[in-house]
Amino acid sequence: MTRDLSEVRFLTVAEVADMMRVSTMTVYRLVHAGELPAIRFGRSFRIPESAVAEAVRPPVADVG
């Protein structure tokens, strides 16, 4: 189930903040809280684009 890293697109915190229309501090809080997975490169974080898509996906209601 592992994917080749060449298939993964990583985004910066600023790019994620722009996509989600929130501040960069909000993205850092999500990363530090574990709600948004990220990889640390030196002093900066990179977030997989698929993780951002998953985070903004509307929740599915459990009806029944």
Phi, psi and omega in degrees: 000358177283144180253151176294134182298339178291342179272346184267131176256122181261141180244152175279167178299319180296319179295319179295317179300319179295317180295320183271353182057048175228174179281162177296327178298323177296319178295316177300320179296318178297319179295311182292332178280350181084008180278342179227111182293142181210160176244136180265127175243103183064240180260004183241162179250149172232133184247129177297137181301326180295328178291324178293316179299321179292322182291327182265358177293132180295142180293149178266125180288138177265092183258133175138000000 
